[in-house]
Amino acid sequence: MTPEQYLAFERASDTKHELVDGYLYNMSGASNNHIHISVNLVGELRVALKGKPCFAMSSDMKVNPKSHHSFFYPDVSVFCGDTESYDDEVDVAHNPTAIFEILSPSTEGFDRGRKFESYRSIEQLKVYVLVSQDKPLVEVFRRDTDGWLLQTYSDGVVTFPEFDAELNVQELYDRVRFTDEP
């Protein structure tokens, strides 16, 4: 499927699909934990970025790495300055500063592998964050001159100098129930 065919199809569809290297994939529904984490993340970023030049977008904003025939729906993305849109519809952007993906058993391998590989081709991307929904774990990959550096957090505060924000790990997991909890 070409990008133009995908966008025509997707914009007319009632459900979400991602295009990965020209192949169409249905997006599945989210778990209760995934939904709580997503809402918490967007809410915390909204407060942290208020009045600053960067802003958060929910999973309705598609991201297209220019060098790939792929279109993704990140769980949350952060943009600094204007979004560089794919076309006049302004529902696809090329230039996120940060991307957050909430891991699920069915997508974790893809989020860590092929999707991250595609995202790494985005020149403006400085931070890629994986948030576990099974335990309190936030993995932050930061672009460095030598590649991508990983930092992990299970509590405390994650600082993002790339877009001037801090996130409290405990707040991200508000209302989340882990499987080993009663």
N, C-alpha and C positions, 0 to 999 in steps of 0.2 A: 504494500500500500504506500502510495506517495504521501508526503506531508499534506499536500492540498486535498487529497482524497480523505485522509484521516480527519483533517479539520472540518471538512464539510459533513462527514459522517458524525463526528463527535458533537459538533454544535447542534445537530438535529436530534441527538440521542437523549433519552431520558436517564440513561445510566452512564457511568464513567468507564472509559477504556484508556489504557496507555498504549502508545505505539513504541515498540522496541525494535530498532533496526529494521523498520518496515513491516513488522508483524504486530497485529492487534491482539491485546490481552484485556479480558474483562477484569474489572476491579471488584474484589469481594467486599462484603460488609465488614464493619469494624466491631471488635469486642467492646464490652462495657469499659474495661480498663483503657483500651485505646482511645475511646471517646473522651473519658475523663482527662487523660493525659493531654490530648489534643486541645481541649477547651482550656485546661490549666495553662498550657504553654502559650497559646494565643493571648490569653488574659494577662499573664505575667509579662509577656513581651510588649503588649499594648501599653501597660503602665510604665515599664522600664524605658520605652522609646518615645513616650509622649513629649512633644516639644523638641524632638531631635530630628536630624535629617534622615534617619533610617526608620523603616516601618515594617511591620509583619503582615504577611498574607496567609490566609487559610489554605486548605487543600483544594480550593476551587481554582487557584491560579496554576495553570500549567507552566512547566519549565521545559524549554527546548535547548539542549546543548547544540550550538550552531554546527558543530562538526559531525553530528550524528543525525540520522533519520529517526529520532526518538523524541517522544513527548511524554513527560512524567507529571504526576500530581503529587508533589512533595506534601507531607503532612503539614508542614509550616515552612515558610521561606521568609527571609529578611532581605529587604532591598535598601540600599543607601543611595539617595538621589532618585532620579527618574528611572522608571522601568524601561528597558529597551524591549519594545514589543515586536513580536513576529510580524504582525500586520495591524490593520486599523481596528480590529475587534478588541485589542488590548486584553485578551484573555490568555495570552502566552507570552512569557518573558524569557529573555536570554541571559540576564545579568544579576542573578541573586548573589548577595554577599555571603549568606549563610543558608543552609538547608538542614531541616530537622526531619528525620524519619523515625517513626515509632515502630519498633520491631514487633513482628508477629511470627509465629511458627512457620506460616506459609510463605512469608516474604523475607525473612531474615537473611537467607543465603543470597538472594537477589540484591537486597539493599546493601549488603557488605561487598558484593562482587560486581556484577555487570553494571548495576545502576551507579554505584560509586565510581566505577571506571568511566562511565559516560559523564557524570557530574564533574570529574576532575578535569575534563576538557574545557570547562567554563572558566575563562580567564579571570573573571571578577570574583569567583567563588573562593572565599578565604577560610570558611569553616563548614564542616560537615558533621552533624551531630546525630548519633544513634541513641534512642531512648528505649530501654527495655520496658516491657509491660509486665514481665514476670517477676521482677525484683528491682529494687532501687539501684539502677545503674545507668549512668549517662556517660557515653563515650564521645569525646570531642576530638575530631581530627582537624588539625590546623595546617594550612599551607605554609611551608617554610621554603627557603631557597634550595634546600636539599631534598624536598619532597613533602610528605605529610607526617606530622607528629601526632601521636595519640596521648591523650590524658583521660583518665577515668575518674568518675566521682560517684560515690554511693551516698554521700550526705554533704552538708555544707553548701557553699555558694560557688557557682561556676561564673567566672568573670569572662566577659567577651569584649576585649578592647577593640576588636575589629568593628564593632558597631555600638560601643559605649553602653553596655548593659550588663547586669548581673541577674542570675537566676538562682533561686534557692531550690535545691533538689527536693527538699521535703514538700515545698509548695507544688512542684510538678506532679507529685504523687498523692495530692489531696484527693480523698474519696476512692483511691485505688485499693483493691483487695487482692492480695497475692494468694496463690493457691494453697500455701501452707498456713494461712491464717484461718481462724475459726469463722 
